[in-house]
Amino acid sequence: MAVTGLAAVLLAIAALLVVVSAVQPVARRLEISETVLLALAGIVLGGSADLILRSSYTELFNGAAETLLDFPLNSEAFLLIFLPALVFQGALAIDVRRLAHETATVLLLAVVAVVVSTATIGLALFPFAGLPLSVCLLLGAIVATTDPSAVAGIFRDIGASSRLTRLVEGEALLNDAAAISIFSLLLAAVTSHHRIAPGSALVEFLVSFIGAIVMGVLFGRLTLLMITTIGAAPAAEITLTVALPYIVYILCDEFLGFSGVVAAASAGLTLSVYGPSTFRPQTWRFLNELWQQLVFWAGSLVFVLASMLVPRLLVGMTRWDCVLILLATGAGLLARGAVVFGLLPLLAATRLSPPVPTPFKITMVWGGLRGAITLALALAVTENERVSTPVAHFIGIIATGFVLITLFVNGTTLRYLVLFLKLDQLSPIDQALRHQVLGLGLGEVRDRTREVAEELGFSPGVSDTVITQLGRQVEEEEQANTFDTALGDRQRVTLALIVIANRERSILLDLFRIQGLSRPVMETLLRSAEAMVDGARLEGRFGYVRALRRRLRPSLRFRLAQAIHHRFHFDQPLMSCMTERFEMLMISYFVSLSLIRFMRTRMEPTLGARIGEIVGEVLDRQRKLLNEALQTLRLHYQGYSEALEIRLLQQVSLRLEGEEYDSLLSESLISEELHRELHRDVERRRGHLGAPLIFNIKAGIEARMRALPVFRGLSDEVLHALVPQLSIHFTSPGERLYRRGRRVRSVYFISAGLAETHFPEHDVRFGAGDVIGAEEALSRMPARAVTRSLQFGQFLSMSTRRFRRLVADYPEILANIDELTRTRHMAERSGVTLLPGDSAVLAPSDDAIALATADLSDALPTSAEDQDQDQDQDQDQGRGQEPARSS
């Protein structure tokens, strides 16, 4: 009995999945791209089904052949079902922050290259095709879409440069969108027989792109907000991500007139940026694995199904069509080469993007493979009833032939081109590091193997054989080790800081598994850790420390909350920011201690004592800066600080307790029923810790006022009445309080911290208990010099208008200010204290202040070879080499 209807379709899909699963191992064995082999399998299936229907000897298989050839998927279904998922996963898998440095290059390849390819191919075919220019341009837009799956797969298989893979995948994100947008404009012109107005077409193109980006980001952020609201429900969280690309794609494409592809891509990029700090690490890992599996099915099926249509699209092909196919292929290759070799050097010369080496350019030109999207667009033209038969014949045959040439010529030779250009080789840093790591790692393996052999009772002869072999490998690696001579200090420091920043990111993701930690805090810390990776990779120590300082500097949201607090005396936004800042500083400080231990125990043996000393100094300065910022808050909010530390440690303890119960269950020491009961108890206690701590920003403010000498002599009633008139201002190192020649709007009373006024002839330093800006406020004169904060501090501020009124009402304040001025002139700089009336807590040394406020070049340790290494690194960047790819 023949299988028909929906059952036949499902059976066909299942059979195709079996074919797909067989293609992957065969492709690896034959060292052929999976995409090329899938296309070949689809063509064979389509051709075989057509032969079966035409033959009278195979009537038994007619039902299966009809199901394959009349598969209920047209071009619209191809794009609607498969394209959102493919684009979304491609964006989700991209490291957005690393791709940000290549923005200009990606936009050039994705947009400019598509426009140039469309125009070049269309103009090349126009004199020979015998069809209108709009039809030739339509074909150019169809074949301008590059397929990254085959290229990226080849690159990953042979270990090509990560930057090359990143450029190809980044190009693919917007390439389809640009080509499909141009295709839609041209198809409308061909079917309606209207001319294209370049101006209106450009406006429509830009509106479609920008509107789609906005909608994608908006829906991405909305999805993340829903996920945070749901709580710990992994299945629901992942389900939202499956729905997201289809919702935003259909909404933009069908209702808003924007590009659905760009919308899905921008939604995926949004989740890629904020997902690691929103999802729990185990959920995020499973989410990526699930999407990889979904896209493997979708990408494989779309290629097989599209390739099955190739025989149908090539029906009626003539010799002249072969000439046109070769002409279109040559024009496409020429156009891509002109963009890559002609415009990329301009981007590098104008410093809009890093230089791209010549081997990369050759590979990118030859790797412009076309695939399933091109076939789907060609099918859309052939299925359109308003397209004439000659046009449909021309589009279907030329586009299909173009795809086949790129797949079976470029696709099969790309691997050998990459190997010939030696793009599969490790970078110089990785090559030098390989022997060093293998020597140390195999030494550890040898020692542990000996211990395991003794513990399990292996015979001495067997143990000696294996251990001797490992020892021989260790000696070979040590003899081949050129790490100390191949890499200079600066390169090793850069490598160490990249590893340190990646290690910090790993620690933060591990900490994020602790339920109860603030998501905004973890998001901020992860972003800054990734900024440190990029900073270290591009600028070494300078970039790393610059990113660190940016983390410690108050954010825009914090400054806005502080302004609201100062002007309107509304405390809630600032208290919320202070709660997050307290937690961020505390977690960062604990992580910095862990990084120092990691550097001493794991990295110093690999990179050497000299590098350990330099990197250790950078990390120690990081710890000091964090400790200084944290101690400033602890001075005034001791109770909150202790409560926050207790809660953090309790959360860590509960996590360790849950892991211990999981371990006991895996060892069959407890039953599943007892395991569930124990976990319920852990969750109950964790729920008690879930309530946020109450942070009172004005706690103790009246006591701090009493400690300030400027208010000495005022009654308790007056001090109590002054509290609402004061605002709290938290300062960071180098923050400018007054600008020279500018109007003074606030007077600052230093509760804790240091500041300095820079006169041309000398500097005046202010410590705890001092008043800044009083003279200018009373004289109504602009600031005579620049005043900056020297460290993290806490100031009380009052508007100049209220301060003048206060001095008029209480003349003793003016007398107190005069006394403070005389005392400061007589005192030594080293006598300035952090807290008023507390001589035991002295100000930081001049070295510590310089660390926080000096230029990066002055604040960092240098080695004798730094100048030479700077020049070498500039030359490397000019050649387009990458630092430490494996890191």
Secondary structure as GFF3:
##gff-version 3
##sequence-region A 1 887
A	DSSP	alpha_helix	5	30	.	.	.	ID=ss1
A	DSSP	alpha_helix	34	54	.	.	.	ID=ss2
A	DSSP	three_ten_helix	59	61	.	.	.	ID=ss3
A	DSSP	alpha_helix	62	69	.	.	.	ID=ss4
A	DSSP	alpha_helix	75	92	.	.	.	ID=ss5
A	DSSP	alpha_helix	96	100	.	.	.	ID=ss6
A	DSSP	alpha_helix	103	107	.	.	.	ID=ss7
A	DSSP	pi_helix	108	112	.	.	.	ID=ss8
A	DSSP	alpha_helix	113	129	.	.	.	ID=ss9
A	DSSP	alpha_helix	133	142	.	.	.	ID=ss10
A	DSSP	alpha_helix	148	158	.	.	.	ID=ss11
A	DSSP	alpha_helix	162	192	.	.	.	ID=ss12
A	DSSP	alpha_helix	198	230	.	.	.	ID=ss13
A	DSSP	alpha_helix	234	250	.	.	.	ID=ss14
A	DSSP	pi_helix	251	256	.	.	.	ID=ss15
A	DSSP	alpha_helix	260	278	.	.	.	ID=ss16
A	DSSP	alpha_helix	281	308	.	.	.	ID=ss17
A	DSSP	alpha_helix	310	313	.	.	.	ID=ss18
A	DSSP	alpha_helix	319	349	.	.	.	ID=ss19
A	DSSP	alpha_helix	358	366	.	.	.	ID=ss20
A	DSSP	alpha_helix	372	383	.	.	.	ID=ss21
A	DSSP	alpha_helix	389	405	.	.	.	ID=ss22
A	DSSP	pi_helix	406	410	.	.	.	ID=ss23
A	DSSP	alpha_helix	411	420	.	.	.	ID=ss24
A	DSSP	alpha_helix	428	456	.	.	.	ID=ss25
A	DSSP	alpha_helix	460	480	.	.	.	ID=ss26
A	DSSP	alpha_helix	483	486	.	.	.	ID=ss27
A	DSSP	alpha_helix	489	511	.	.	.	ID=ss28
A	DSSP	alpha_helix	519	539	.	.	.	ID=ss29
A	DSSP	alpha_helix	541	552	.	.	.	ID=ss30
A	DSSP	alpha_helix	556	568	.	.	.	ID=ss31
A	DSSP	alpha_helix	572	598	.	.	.	ID=ss32
A	DSSP	pi_helix	599	603	.	.	.	ID=ss33
A	DSSP	alpha_helix	604	607	.	.	.	ID=ss34
A	DSSP	alpha_helix	609	636	.	.	.	ID=ss35
A	DSSP	alpha_helix	638	666	.	.	.	ID=ss36
A	DSSP	alpha_helix	672	688	.	.	.	ID=ss37
A	DSSP	alpha_helix	701	707	.	.	.	ID=ss38
A	DSSP	three_ten_helix	709	711	.	.	.	ID=ss39
A	DSSP	alpha_helix	716	722	.	.	.	ID=ss40
A	DSSP	three_ten_helix	723	725	.	.	.	ID=ss41
A	DSSP	beta_strand	727	731	.	.	.	ID=ss42
A	DSSP	beta_strand	736	738	.	.	.	ID=ss43
A	DSSP	beta_strand	746	752	.	.	.	ID=ss44
A	DSSP	beta_strand	755	758	.	.	.	ID=ss45
A	DSSP	beta_strand	763	766	.	.	.	ID=ss46
A	DSSP	beta_strand	771	772	.	.	.	ID=ss47
A	DSSP	alpha_helix	774	779	.	.	.	ID=ss48
A	DSSP	beta_strand	786	789	.	.	.	ID=ss49
A	DSSP	beta_strand	793	799	.	.	.	ID=ss50
A	DSSP	alpha_helix	800	809	.	.	.	ID=ss51
A	DSSP	alpha_helix	812	826	.	.	.	ID=ss52
A	DSSP	three_ten_helix	829	831	.	.	.	ID=ss53
A	DSSP	alpha_helix	846	853	.	.	.	ID=ss54
A	DSSP	alpha_helix	856	859	.	.	.	ID=ss55
A	DSSP	alpha_helix	866	879	.	.	.	ID=ss56
###
